[in-house]
């Protein structure tokens, strides 16, 4: 048994034949006494619904021009204009004018406006000052943090060992470089008698008479002196100089620990007969 489906019915609408012109004959009843506003289908919805004709003056000016469009809201007729009727005899307009204020009221209003403006300016200045204060505090904290970091690095490198004052507290500069304390090549013994003390400037200018030039000790020659290239003194980033490995053995000994010096001193070799 097959399934029987109900087919939809198609009714032809009533067509009015207008033999004397184009379009429908007469006017439909549902469109009687309805206001009609000319509009262009390309207009925006807000412009089409402009029943009060806010933009009618501009649109009417463009419409009256050479390139005007008659199908805009500016082409609206006078169907929405006010028409005086007999019933309007009892109609009264509401007085919307502002009441006149006295000079005292005006001055009070001006004072309120001035106070309001001053409060706005004060709030803006407080906001700016607070922002500047926060920024300055941030900069100060950053500077203090960097100083504390540098001070800790100086302490790790042995800072404060030089320039000890009372109570063992150092009073030297915290950023002063830590100079390495070198041991004396000749240990000063307590039984030695001090004949004269000289500082380095006097020692550099010292010129003692009756002092002969040095002489070689026969049979005693030790080590050798290599050529020194002075180009190493002028090395910069642009004029680089590769380092070269030198052969030989280097001993890091003081004068009193040198076995050769001890041997010469024991044999009384290289000593002048004159005492200084």
GIMO-V238329 format. One record per residue. SS is DSSP state (H for helix, E for strand, C for the rest). PSI is psi in radians with two decimals (999 if undefined). BURIAL is 1 if it has 9 or more other ideal C-beta (glycine too) atoms within 8 Angstrom, else 0. Layout:
BEGIN
SS|PSI|BURIAL / SS|PSI|BURIAL
END
This chain:
BEGIN
C|2.17|0 / C|2.76|0 / C|2.18|0 / C|2.15|0 / C|2.51|0 / C|2.13|0 / C|2.47|0 / C|2.59|0 / C|2.52|0 / C|1.93|0 / C|2.28|0 / C|2.31|0 / C|2.83|0 / C|2.22|0 / C|2.20|0 / C|2.24|0 / C|1.91|0 / C|1.77|1 / C|-0.33|0 / C|-0.03|0 / C|-2.79|0 / C|2.44|0 / C|-3.10|0 / C|2.80|0 / C|2.15|0 / C|-2.83|0 / C|2.37|0 / C|2.61|0 / H|-0.58|0 / H|-0.23|0 / H|0.18|0 / C|2.44|0 / C|0.51|0 / C|2.30|0 / C|2.56|0 / C|2.32|0 / C|2.13|0 / C|2.41|1 / C|2.82|1 / C|2.39|0 / C|-0.31|0 / C|-0.11|0 / C|2.77|1 / C|2.79|0 / H|-0.70|0 / H|-0.54|0 / H|-0.62|1 / H|-0.64|1 / C|0.25|0 / C|1.38|1 / C|-0.46|0 / C|-0.10|0 / C|0.78|1 / C|-0.69|0 / C|0.31|1 / H|-0.51|1 / H|-0.80|0 / H|-0.77|0 / H|-0.61|1 / H|-0.61|1 / H|-0.74|1 / H|-0.56|1 / H|-0.72|1 / H|-0.26|0 / C|-2.99|0 / C|-0.68|0 / C|0.51|0 / C|2.73|0 / C|2.03|1 / C|-0.22|0 / C|0.96|0 / C|3.06|1 / H|-0.31|1 / H|-0.30|1 / H|0.28|1 / C|2.55|1 / C|-2.77|0 / C|0.33|0 / C|-0.32|0 / C|0.10|0 / C|2.75|0 / C|2.30|0 / C|2.22|0 / C|2.25|0 / C|2.89|0 / H|-0.52|0 / H|-0.21|0 / H|0.05|0 / H|-0.59|0 / H|0.10|0 / C|2.35|0 / C|2.34|0 / C|2.49|0 / C|2.31|0 / C|1.87|0 / C|0.10|0 / C|2.57|0 / C|2.42|0 / C|2.57|0 / C|2.32|0 / C|2.58|0 / C|2.94|0 / H|-0.60|0 / H|-0.71|0 / H|-0.69|0 / H|-0.77|1 / H|-0.67|0 / H|-0.68|0 / H|-0.70|1 / H|-0.68|0 / H|-0.69|0 / H|-0.74|0 / H|-0.72|0 / H|-0.74|0 / H|-0.70|0 / H|-0.72|0 / H|-0.72|0 / H|-0.67|0 / H|-0.69|0 / H|-0.78|0 / H|-0.71|0 / H|-0.74|0 / H|-0.69|0 / H|-0.72|0 / H|-0.71|0 / H|-0.69|0 / H|-0.74|0 / H|-0.74|0 / H|-0.70|0 / H|-0.69|0 / H|-0.75|0 / H|-0.68|0 / H|-0.75|0 / H|-0.68|0 / H|-0.72|0 / H|-0.70|0 / H|-0.65|0 / H|-0.72|0 / H|-0.73|0 / H|-0.72|0 / H|-0.66|0 / H|-0.74|0 / H|-0.77|0 / H|-0.63|0 / H|-0.73|0 / H|-0.70|0 / H|-0.73|0 / H|-0.67|0 / H|-0.75|0 / H|-0.64|1 / H|-0.68|1 / H|-0.69|0 / H|-0.69|0 / H|-0.65|1 / H|-0.69|1 / H|-0.48|0 / C|0.12|0 / C|0.47|0 / C|2.65|1 / C|-0.03|0 / C|-0.43|0 / C|2.64|1 / C|0.89|0 / E|2.36|0 / C|-2.61|0 / H|2.46|0 / H|0.18|0 / H|0.23|0 / C|2.35|0 / E|2.43|1 / C|0.25|0 / C|2.98|0 / C|2.37|0 / C|-0.40|0 / C|0.18|0 / C|2.43|0 / C|2.46|0 / C|1.90|1 / C|2.40|0 / C|2.27|0 / C|1.99|0 / C|2.48|0 / C|2.59|0 / C|2.44|0 / C|-0.52|0 / C|2.05|0 / C|2.24|0 / C|2.18|0 / C|2.62|0 / C|-0.41|0 / C|-0.08|0 / C|2.56|0 / C|2.25|0 / C|2.07|0 / C|-0.76|0 / C|2.54|0 / C|2.39|0 / C|2.41|0 / C|3.02|0 / H|-0.70|0 / H|-0.74|0 / H|-0.64|0 / H|-0.56|0 / H|-0.55|0 / C|0.09|0 / C|2.36|0 / C|1.66|0 / C|2.29|0 / C|2.95|0 / C|0.55|0 / C|2.01|0 / C|2.77|0 / C|2.75|0 / C|2.65|0 / C|2.66|0 / C|2.56|0 / C|2.17|0 / C|2.29|0 / C|0.07|0 / C|1.72|1 / C|2.17|0 / C|2.35|0 / C|-3.13|0 / C|2.69|0 / C|2.13|0 / C|2.88|0 / C|2.38|0 / C|2.13|0 / C|2.06|0 / H|-0.10|0 / H|-0.37|0 / H|-0.41|0 / H|-0.30|0 / H|0.44|0 / C|2.27|0 / C|-3.03|0 / C|-0.62|0 / C|-0.64|0 / C|1.36|0 / C|2.72|0 / C|2.03|0 / C|2.46|0 / C|2.60|0 / C|2.46|0 / C|2.26|0 / C|2.43|0 / C|2.86|0 / C|2.97|0 / C|2.31|0 / C|2.31|0 / C|2.31|0 / C|1.44|0 / C|2.60|0 / C|3.04|1 / C|-0.70|0 / C|-0.39|1 / C|-0.07|0 / C|2.11|1 / H|-0.51|0 / H|-0.75|0 / H|-0.69|1 / H|-0.66|1 / H|-0.75|0 / H|-0.67|1 / H|-0.60|0 / H|-0.60|0 / C|0.03|0 / C|0.66|0 / C|2.50|0 / C|0.23|0 / C|2.40|0 / C|2.68|0 / C|-0.36|0 / C|2.54|0 / C|2.34|0 / C|999|0
END
